[in-house]
């Protein structure tokens, strides 16, 4: 299981919530580095799995903090 804090502009929060709702109970490919296959961490940060926790914290003025906990399958 992997837990990663992610920071996003507050203008993206509604899209993030829509993605979370669309992925309820569905496996997805999660990438921490997008398409940077040359990076030594690329494979470690590429996960096929479900989200176990996906919460959005609006405590910061300009950014939302997303707590994302993934379970690899």
C-alpha positions, -999 to +999 in steps of 0.1 A: +000+000+000+013+034-009+003+068+006+012+100-011+003+136-004-005+156-036-009+193-039-032+207-065-045+242-075-079+248-060-092+254-095-087+216-101-107+204-071-139+198-089-122+177-116-103+157-089-136+150-072-151+138-105-122+115-111-125+101-076-162+094-081-156+078-115-130+055-100-150+042-070-143+004-069-125+004-102-088-004-108-067+023-125-032+030-136-016+056-113+016+073-124+037+096-102+059+107-131+036+107-161+056+096-191+091+102-178+103+066-184+139+076-181+136+084-144+149+057-121+117+059-100+093+056-129+085+019-125+082+022-087+057+051-091+036+033-117+008+014-100-022-006-112-047-007-084-075+008-064-076+038-042-083+030-006-083+066+007-088+097-015-095+127+006-092+164-002-082+190+024-089+226+016-070+240+046-044+259+024-055+291+007-043+285-029-038+247-030-057+216-020-039+187-003-051+154-016-043+123+006-042+094-017-037+058-005-033+032-032-035-006-031-016-023-059-032-054-075 
